[in-house]
């Protein structure tokens, strides 16, 4: 027999989640769809063409799992136990440990393996066209900040999100009633003015996008301006400015999954990218989120460091 709602929640919290919530699966409201469409139409997705291709799929979770009835949203903290030497170039804190895509899929699958029938649920960790933050707010685990991130009460916005879609029906939790402080700290901290009034990000001038997702050299004038700022010249992988500036971050370290603890090869990486083949690079950073940028991307970023 499938597990009841509170058993599922308990399993996920015991596995390391800091918040778990349930929402009725349904098509997204027109306002949410229009907001994403307008963002894409303005070119704010930059080179992430897949976001435009998958926009229609995001409109309904049934496009990801047919007959889905419930979306279970989870948040996992990644607040690191250590910090990098400030004399080293910047690497986003979320990338200190193992790649969250793999970690969360493993953790959730193990926690729920015997709770629901096979084929009746699917774990999604940035692996399917879902509006993660929308579902997190609907499931009541947090609220959106002006920095575009989900803020989990008493934890903050240094969290990874994951969803479990299931054809099983569970009572929905109340949507989150929390609200951003609108204090302006994140907007002030953003070094390139990439934050839009809508709470979304203009990726064409976002250092995180430009150092991680962008492929090839930077040629767009907005990108070049962003990467020649002091913050751009110090970025090896990502930017935490708008996240770390949030006063609602709790700074708690007891929430970190062991696999998110910093990897030694990441913590010491400086301006010189190891001179190795692509295969050697993959072997050196096996399991790390740094593989997302690729060897050529990190070398490009390193050439831009000052």
Sine and cosine of phi, psi and omega as CSV:
sin_phi,cos_phi,sin_psi,cos_psi,sin_omega,cos_omega
0.00,0.00,0.69,-0.73,0.01,-1.00
-0.87,0.50,0.53,-0.85,0.01,-1.00
-0.93,0.36,0.47,-0.88,0.06,-1.00
-0.98,0.20,0.16,-0.99,-0.11,-0.99
-0.84,0.55,-0.74,0.67,-0.07,-1.00
-0.95,0.32,-0.45,0.89,0.11,-0.99
-0.92,0.39,-0.68,0.73,0.05,-1.00
-0.88,0.48,-0.71,0.71,0.00,-1.00
-0.88,0.48,-0.71,0.71,-0.01,-1.00
-0.88,0.47,-0.67,0.74,0.01,-1.00
-0.86,0.51,-0.70,0.71,-0.05,-1.00
-0.95,0.33,-0.61,0.79,0.05,-1.00
-0.92,0.40,-0.65,0.76,0.05,-1.00
-0.91,0.42,-0.49,0.87,0.00,-1.00
-0.97,0.22,-0.21,0.98,0.07,-1.00
0.79,-0.61,-0.08,1.00,0.05,-1.00
-0.91,0.41,0.54,-0.84,0.06,-1.00
-0.99,-0.16,-0.20,0.98,0.06,-1.00
-0.34,-0.94,0.62,-0.78,0.01,-1.00
-0.64,-0.77,0.75,-0.66,0.02,-1.00
-0.60,-0.80,0.32,-0.95,-0.07,-1.00
-0.85,-0.52,0.64,-0.77,0.03,-1.00
-0.67,-0.74,0.53,-0.85,0.10,-0.99
-0.94,0.35,0.76,-0.65,0.03,-1.00
-0.96,0.27,0.79,-0.61,-0.01,-1.00
-0.34,-0.94,0.34,-0.94,0.08,-1.00
-0.84,0.55,0.52,-0.85,0.03,-1.00
-0.91,0.41,0.53,-0.85,0.08,-1.00
-0.90,0.43,0.45,-0.90,-0.05,-1.00
-0.84,0.54,-0.58,0.81,-0.02,-1.00
-0.89,0.45,-0.62,0.78,0.01,-1.00
-0.93,0.36,-0.67,0.74,0.02,-1.00
-0.90,0.44,-0.70,0.71,-0.03,-1.00
-0.90,0.43,-0.61,0.79,0.01,-1.00
-0.88,0.48,-0.70,0.72,0.02,-1.00
-0.93,0.38,-0.67,0.74,0.01,-1.00
-0.88,0.48,-0.67,0.75,0.00,-1.00
-0.91,0.41,-0.63,0.78,0.02,-1.00
-0.89,0.46,-0.69,0.72,0.02,-1.00
-0.93,0.38,-0.69,0.73,-0.01,-1.00
-0.87,0.50,-0.51,0.86,0.02,-1.00
-0.99,0.17,-0.05,1.00,0.02,-1.00
0.99,0.17,0.25,0.97,-0.07,-1.00
-0.96,0.26,-0.18,0.98,0.10,-1.00
-0.99,0.15,-0.04,1.00,0.03,-1.00
0.77,0.64,-0.84,-0.55,-0.05,-1.00
-1.00,0.05,0.11,0.99,-0.01,-1.00
-1.00,0.09,0.94,0.34,-0.06,-1.00
-0.88,0.48,-0.46,0.89,-0.02,-1.00
-0.88,0.47,-0.42,0.91,0.02,-1.00
-0.93,0.38,-0.58,0.81,0.07,-1.00
-0.95,0.31,-0.65,0.76,-0.03,-1.00
-0.90,0.43,-0.56,0.83,-0.09,-1.00
-0.99,-0.16,0.11,0.99,-0.09,-1.00
-0.85,0.52,-0.68,0.73,-0.02,-1.00
-0.91,0.41,-0.57,0.82,0.00,-1.00
-0.91,0.41,-0.55,0.83,-0.02,-1.00
-0.91,0.40,-0.30,0.95,-0.10,-0.99
-0.93,0.38,-0.30,0.95,-0.06,-1.00
-0.46,-0.89,0.85,-0.53,0.00,-1.00
-0.89,0.46,-0.29,0.96,0.06,-1.00
-0.92,0.39,-0.30,0.95,0.09,-1.00
-0.95,0.30,-0.32,0.95,0.01,-1.00
-0.99,-0.12,-0.66,0.75,0.07,-1.00
-0.69,-0.72,0.96,-0.29,0.01,-1.00
-0.84,0.55,0.60,-0.80,0.03,-1.00
0.92,0.39,0.30,0.95,0.03,-1.00
-0.88,0.48,0.63,-0.78,0.00,-1.00
-0.84,-0.55,-0.39,0.92,-0.04,-1.00
-0.67,-0.74,0.65,-0.76,0.15,-0.99
-0.93,-0.36,0.87,-0.49,0.06,-1.00
-0.98,-0.20,0.86,-0.52,-0.04,-1.00
-0.96,-0.29,0.69,-0.73,-0.03,-1.00
-0.77,-0.64,0.55,-0.84,0.13,-0.99
-0.84,-0.54,0.66,-0.75,0.03,-1.00
-0.80,-0.60,0.77,-0.64,-0.01,-1.00
-0.96,0.27,0.59,-0.81,0.13,-0.99
-0.83,-0.56,0.27,0.96,0.03,-1.00
-0.79,0.62,0.90,-0.44,-0.14,-0.99
-0.96,0.27,0.43,-0.90,0.03,-1.00
-0.98,0.17,-0.35,0.94,-0.05,-1.00
-0.74,-0.67,0.27,-0.96,0.12,-0.99
-0.86,-0.51,0.45,-0.89,0.07,-1.00
-0.97,0.24,0.43,-0.90,0.09,-1.00
-0.82,0.58,0.83,-0.56,-0.04,-1.00
-0.88,0.47,-0.26,0.97,0.05,-1.00
-0.98,0.18,-0.18,0.98,0.02,-1.00
-1.00,-0.01,0.41,-0.91,0.05,-1.00
-0.89,0.45,0.33,-0.94,-0.13,-0.99
-0.97,0.23,0.72,-0.69,0.19,-0.98
-0.80,-0.60,0.77,-0.64,-0.03,-1.00
-0.83,0.56,0.64,-0.77,-0.08,-1.00
-0.88,0.47,-0.49,0.87,-0.02,-1.00
-0.92,0.39,-0.32,0.95,-0.06,-1.00
-0.99,-0.14,0.14,0.99,0.00,-1.00
-0.91,0.41,-0.63,0.78,-0.07,-1.00
-0.98,-0.19,-0.37,-0.93,0.00,-1.00
-0.92,0.39,0.40,-0.92,-0.01,-1.00
-0.86,0.50,0.84,-0.55,-0.10,-0.99
-0.90,0.43,-0.46,0.89,0.01,-1.00
-0.83,0.55,-0.76,0.65,-0.02,-1.00
-0.95,0.32,-0.71,0.70,-0.06,-1.00
-0.87,0.50,-0.78,0.63,-0.08,-1.00
-0.92,0.38,-0.61,0.79,0.05,-1.00
-0.88,0.48,-0.70,0.72,0.02,-1.00
-0.89,0.46,-0.75,0.67,-0.08,-1.00
-0.89,0.45,-0.72,0.69,-0.04,-1.00
-0.93,0.36,-0.68,0.73,-0.01,-1.00
-0.88,0.47,-0.68,0.74,0.02,-1.00
-0.91,0.41,-0.64,0.77,-0.04,-1.00
-0.93,0.37,-0.53,0.85,-0.12,-0.99
-0.93,-0.37,0.14,0.99,-0.14,-0.99
-0.80,0.60,-0.58,0.82,-0.07,-1.00
-0.94,-0.35,0.33,0.94,-0.11,-0.99
-0.98,-0.19,-0.40,0.92,-0.03,-1.00
-0.65,-0.76,0.47,-0.88,-0.03,-1.00
-0.88,0.47,0.59,-0.81,0.06,-1.00
-0.85,0.53,0.63,-0.78,0.01,-1.00
1.00,0.08,-0.13,0.99,-0.04,-1.00
-0.97,-0.23,0.11,0.99,0.02,-1.00
-0.45,-0.89,0.39,-0.92,-0.01,-1.00
-0.57,-0.82,0.74,-0.68,0.05,-1.00
-1.00,-0.02,0.75,-0.66,-0.01,-1.00
-0.82,-0.57,0.87,-0.50,0.04,-1.00
-0.76,-0.65,1.00,0.08,-0.09,-1.00
0.83,0.55,0.39,0.92,-0.11,-0.99
-0.92,-0.39,0.07,1.00,-0.04,-1.00
-0.54,-0.84,0.43,-0.90,-0.01,-1.00
-0.96,0.27,0.99,0.15,0.03,-1.00
-0.82,-0.57,0.57,-0.82,0.10,-0.99
-1.00,0.06,1.00,0.07,-0.18,-0.98
-0.85,0.53,-0.72,0.69,-0.07,-1.00
-0.93,0.37,-0.56,0.83,0.07,-1.00
-0.88,0.48,-0.74,0.67,-0.04,-1.00
-0.92,0.38,-0.54,0.84,0.04,-1.00
-0.91,0.42,-0.65,0.76,0.04,-1.00
-0.94,0.34,-0.63,0.78,0.03,-1.00
-0.89,0.45,-0.59,0.81,-0.01,-1.00
-0.99,0.16,-0.09,1.00,0.12,-0.99
0.99,0.13,0.31,0.95,-0.05,-1.00
-1.00,-0.03,-0.16,0.99,0.00,-1.00
-0.01,-1.00,-0.09,-1.00,-0.02,-1.00
-0.67,-0.74,0.33,-0.94,-0.07,-1.00
-0.99,0.14,0.68,-0.74,0.10,-1.00
-1.00,-0.09,0.23,-0.97,0.05,-1.00
-0.90,0.44,-0.31,0.95,0.04,-1.00
-0.99,0.12,0.08,1.00,0.03,-1.00
0.99,0.12,-0.07,1.00,-0.04,-1.00
-1.00,-0.07,0.38,-0.92,0.11,-0.99
-0.99,0.16,0.73,-0.68,0.04,-1.00
-0.95,-0.32,0.88,-0.47,0.03,-1.00
-1.00,-0.05,0.83,-0.56,-0.02,-1.00
-0.80,0.61,0.70,-0.72,0.02,-1.00
0.93,0.37,0.08,1.00,0.05,-1.00
-0.83,-0.56,-0.81,0.59,-0.02,-1.00
0.92,-0.39,-0.37,-0.93,-0.08,-1.00
-0.95,-0.33,0.17,0.99,0.13,-0.99
-1.00,0.05,0.93,0.36,-0.06,-1.00
-0.68,-0.73,0.51,-0.86,0.20,-0.98
-1.00,-0.10,0.54,-0.84,0.06,-1.00
-0.93,-0.37,0.55,-0.83,0.09,-1.00
-0.57,-0.82,0.46,-0.89,0.02,-1.00
-0.80,-0.61,0.56,-0.83,0.18,-0.98
-0.89,-0.46,0.88,-0.47,0.10,-0.99
-1.00,-0.07,0.70,-0.71,0.01,-1.00
-0.61,-0.79,0.52,-0.85,0.07,-1.00
-0.99,0.17,-0.10,0.99,0.05,-1.00
-0.98,0.20,0.58,-0.81,0.00,-1.00
-0.99,-0.10,0.79,-0.61,0.07,-1.00
-0.77,-0.64,0.52,-0.85,0.03,-1.00
-0.87,0.49,0.70,-0.72,-0.01,-1.00
-0.97,0.23,0.56,-0.83,0.15,-0.99
-0.99,0.15,0.26,-0.97,0.05,-1.00
-0.94,0.33,0.69,-0.72,0.09,-1.00
-0.85,0.53,0.42,-0.91,-0.04,-1.00
-0.90,0.44,0.68,-0.73,0.03,-1.00
-0.96,-0.26,0.02,1.00,-0.01,-1.00
-0.94,0.34,0.23,-0.97,-0.02,-1.00
-0.53,-0.85,0.59,-0.80,0.09,-1.00
-0.85,0.53,0.52,-0.85,0.04,-1.00
-0.95,0.31,-0.30,0.95,-0.06,-1.00
0.79,0.61,0.66,0.75,-0.07,-1.00
-0.99,0.13,-0.26,0.97,0.02,-1.00
1.00,0.07,-0.02,1.00,-0.06,-1.00
-0.88,0.48,-0.65,0.76,-0.04,-1.00
-0.93,0.37,-0.66,0.75,0.00,-1.00
-0.91,0.41,-0.63,0.78,0.04,-1.00
-0.91,0.42,-0.59,0.80,-0.06,-1.00
-0.97,0.25,-0.47,0.88,-0.06,-1.00
-0.87,0.49,0.86,-0.50,-0.11,-0.99
-0.98,0.18,-0.13,0.99,-0.08,-1.00
-0.80,-0.60,0.08,1.00,-0.02,-1.00
0.91,0.41,0.58,0.81,-0.08,-1.00
-1.00,0.10,-0.16,0.99,-0.08,-1.00
-1.00,0.06,0.79,-0.61,-0.04,-1.00
-1.00,-0.06,0.39,-0.92,0.03,-1.00
-0.85,0.52,-0.43,0.90,-0.02,-1.00
-0.95,0.30,-0.18,0.98,-0.10,-0.99
1.00,0.01,0.05,1.00,0.10,-0.99
-0.99,-0.14,0.10,-0.99,-0.08,-1.00
-0.90,-0.43,0.68,-0.73,0.16,-0.99
-1.00,0.08,0.98,-0.19,-0.13,-0.99
-0.91,0.41,-0.37,0.93,-0.02,-1.00
-0.91,0.42,-0.30,0.95,0.07,-1.00
-0.78,-0.63,0.40,0.92,0.03,-1.00
-0.99,-0.14,0.84,-0.55,-0.06,-1.00
-0.89,0.45,-0.58,0.82,0.03,-1.00
-0.87,0.49,-0.77,0.63,0.02,-1.00
-0.87,0.49,-0.73,0.68,-0.13,-0.99
-0.92,0.40,-0.47,0.88,-0.01,-1.00
-0.99,-0.12,-0.21,0.98,-0.06,-1.00
-0.90,-0.43,-0.81,0.58,-0.13,-0.99
-1.00,-0.01,-0.51,0.86,-0.06,-1.00
-0.91,0.41,0.70,-0.72,0.02,-1.00
-0.95,-0.30,0.68,-0.73,-0.01,-1.00
1.00,0.07,-0.13,-0.99,0.00,-1.00
-0.97,0.25,0.33,-0.94,0.05,-1.00
-1.00,0.09,0.84,-0.55,-0.02,-1.00
-0.84,-0.55,-0.42,0.91,0.01,-1.00
-0.92,0.39,0.69,-0.72,-0.01,-1.00
-0.82,0.57,-0.62,0.78,0.02,-1.00
-0.90,0.44,-0.66,0.75,0.00,-1.00
-0.91,0.41,-0.69,0.73,-0.02,-1.00
-0.90,0.44,-0.67,0.74,0.04,-1.00
-0.88,0.48,-0.67,0.74,-0.01,-1.00
-0.90,0.43,-0.68,0.73,-0.10,-1.00
-0.99,0.14,-0.07,1.00,0.10,-0.99
-0.96,-0.27,0.13,0.99,0.17,-0.98
-0.97,0.26,0.29,-0.96,0.07,-1.00
-0.82,0.57,-0.65,0.76,0.01,-1.00
-0.92,0.40,-0.63,0.78,0.03,-1.00
-0.90,0.44,-0.63,0.77,0.00,-1.00
-0.95,0.30,-0.14,0.99,0.01,-1.00
-0.94,-0.35,0.07,1.00,-0.13,-0.99
-0.99,-0.14,0.90,-0.44,0.10,-0.99
-1.00,-0.07,-0.55,0.83,-0.01,-1.00
-0.36,-0.93,0.99,-0.14,0.11,-0.99
1.00,0.08,-0.02,-1.00,0.00,-1.00
-0.48,-0.88,0.75,-0.66,-0.03,-1.00
-0.96,-0.28,0.15,0.99,-0.21,-0.98
-0.81,0.58,-0.79,0.61,-0.09,-1.00
-0.96,0.28,-0.40,0.92,0.03,-1.00
-0.98,0.17,-0.77,0.64,-0.08,-1.00
-0.94,0.34,-0.34,0.94,0.00,-1.00
-0.97,0.23,-0.26,0.97,-0.09,-1.00
-0.91,0.40,0.83,-0.55,-0.02,-1.00
-0.95,0.31,-0.15,0.99,0.01,-1.00
-1.00,0.05,-0.03,1.00,0.12,-0.99
-0.92,0.38,0.77,-0.64,-0.08,-1.00
-0.99,0.16,-0.41,0.91,-0.04,-1.00
0.96,0.27,0.19,0.98,-0.01,-1.00
-0.95,0.32,0.66,-0.75,-0.03,-1.00
-0.94,-0.33,-0.08,1.00,-0.06,-1.00
-0.99,0.12,0.04,1.00,-0.07,-1.00
-0.99,-0.13,-0.12,0.99,-0.15,-0.99
-0.97,0.23,0.80,-0.60,0.14,-0.99
-0.90,0.43,0.56,-0.83,-0.06,-1.00
-0.85,0.53,-0.54,0.84,-0.03,-1.00
-0.96,0.26,-0.17,0.99,0.09,-1.00
-1.00,-0.04,0.00,1.00,0.04,-1.00
-0.93,0.38,0.56,-0.83,-0.15,-0.99
-0.84,0.55,0.69,-0.73,0.08,-1.00
-0.99,0.10,0.72,-0.69,-0.05,-1.00
-0.82,0.58,-0.66,0.75,-0.06,-1.00
-0.93,0.36,-0.41,0.91,0.05,-1.00
-0.99,0.16,-0.64,0.77,-0.09,-1.00
-0.93,0.37,-0.40,0.92,-0.04,-1.00
-0.97,-0.25,-0.04,1.00,-0.08,-1.00
-0.91,0.41,0.81,-0.59,-0.03,-1.00
-0.91,-0.41,-0.60,-0.80,-0.09,-1.00
-0.97,0.23,-0.36,0.93,-0.03,-1.00
-0.99,-0.13,0.90,-0.43,0.07,-1.00
-0.98,0.19,0.75,-0.66,-0.04,-1.00
-0.78,0.63,0.72,-0.70,0.00,-1.00
-0.99,0.17,1.00,-0.06,-0.04,-1.00
-0.52,-0.85,0.22,-0.98,0.03,-1.00
-0.94,0.33,0.19,-0.98,0.07,-1.00
-0.85,0.53,-0.63,0.78,0.01,-1.00
-0.91,0.42,-0.66,0.75,0.03,-1.00
-0.91,0.41,-0.60,0.80,0.04,-1.00
-0.89,0.45,-0.71,0.71,0.03,-1.00
-0.88,0.47,-0.64,0.77,0.00,-1.00
-0.92,0.39,-0.66,0.75,-0.03,-1.00
-0.90,0.43,-0.65,0.76,-0.07,-1.00
-0.94,-0.33,0.49,0.87,0.02,-1.00
-0.82,0.57,0.77,-0.64,0.01,-1.00
1.00,0.09,-0.11,0.99,-0.06,-1.00
-1.00,-0.09,0.52,-0.85,0.08,-1.00
-0.93,0.38,-0.26,0.96,0.01,-1.00
-0.88,0.48,-0.38,0.93,0.03,-1.00
-0.89,0.45,-0.37,0.93,-0.02,-1.00
-0.87,0.48,-0.64,0.77,0.01,-1.00
-0.97,0.25,-0.43,0.90,-0.03,-1.00
0.98,0.21,0.30,-0.95,-0.01,-1.00
-0.88,0.48,-0.70,0.71,-0.02,-1.00
-0.91,0.42,-0.61,0.79,0.02,-1.00
-0.91,0.42,-0.69,0.72,0.02,-1.00
-0.92,0.40,-0.60,0.80,0.04,-1.00
-0.91,0.42,-0.65,0.76,0.07,-1.00
-0.87,0.50,-0.73,0.68,0.01,-1.00
-0.88,0.48,-0.66,0.75,-0.01,-1.00
-0.90,0.43,-0.59,0.81,0.03,-1.00
-0.91,0.42,-0.41,0.91,-0.04,-1.00
-1.00,0.04,-0.11,0.99,-0.07,-1.00
-0.95,0.30,0.55,-0.84,0.11,-0.99
-0.71,-0.70,0.00,0.00,0.00,0.00
